[in-house]
Amino acid sequence: MISIKLESLAHGQSAFKAYEDGEPVGSMVVLISGDTLKAIHTEVDPAHEGKGIARQLLDAMVAHARENKLRVVPICPYVLAQFRRHPERYADLWIG
C-alpha cells in the first residue's frame, strides 16, 4: 500500500513523498508561498511506474491545496497535462 507524506526540503520547498512498505517510490516537489502552491516536478521510481503513484501524488497535492485554500501553478509537465486534460476537476485551483 502506498502512503503519502508532505515533507519539508531545502530552499523553502516541500515534497509530497510516496512510500511503499517504508521505501520511497515517488515524489512531487512543490513550493508554497502565501496562498500559492507551485507544483514543480513529479517523479516516480522506474521500478514502480504504472501503479498510479503519480496520480496519488497529484490527488494528495490537490487535497492539500483545497484544504488550505491555495491556488496552484502547474509548472510540472505531468500536473499541467492533468489540469489541461480535466479542467473541470481543477478549475477552482488552477492559476493558468
Beta strands, then each sheet from edge to edge (+ up, - down):
strand 1: 2-8
strand 2: 13-20
strand 3: 23-33
strand 4: 36-44
strand 5: 71-74
sheet 1: 1+ 2- 3+ 4- 5-
end
